[in-house]
Amino acid sequence: MVDITDDGKVRPGPCNTLAELIRAAASHHGAELDAGSLADGLLAAIEGGLLLDRAKPTNPSAVAAVTHFARYLELTLRQGGDQP
């Protein structure tokens, strides 16, 4: 979701900022990926985890989602960087 200001400029929101960070990491590793989709996926996983945490506070689902995403992103960057 893109946040547009009254004068028509794009305001960096959480997803845009996250996509920029992922894009920078991909560039650093020489990987080609859809940073926007990865950012959307992470935010959706966190939101889902927070909903599950509300139902069962003893089960840190949001933390598990972020941990899983970190591993996934690391593997994706590693594989993308190794491809010609």
RAGI-V394900 format. One line per field, one symbol per residue. phi: phi as a letter, one per 20 degrees, with the letter a starting at -180 (. if undefined). burial: # if it has 9 or more other ideal C-beta (glycine too) atoms within 8 Angstrom, else .. A space follows every 10 residues. Layout:
# RAGI-V394900
phi=???
burial=???
This chain:
# RAGI-V394900
phi=.dedffenee efdgffffff ffffffffem ddbefffffg ffffffffff fffffcfedf ffffffffff fffgffffff feff
burial=..#....... ..#.###### .##.##..#. #.#.#..### ###.##.### .##....... ##.###.##. ..#..##### #...
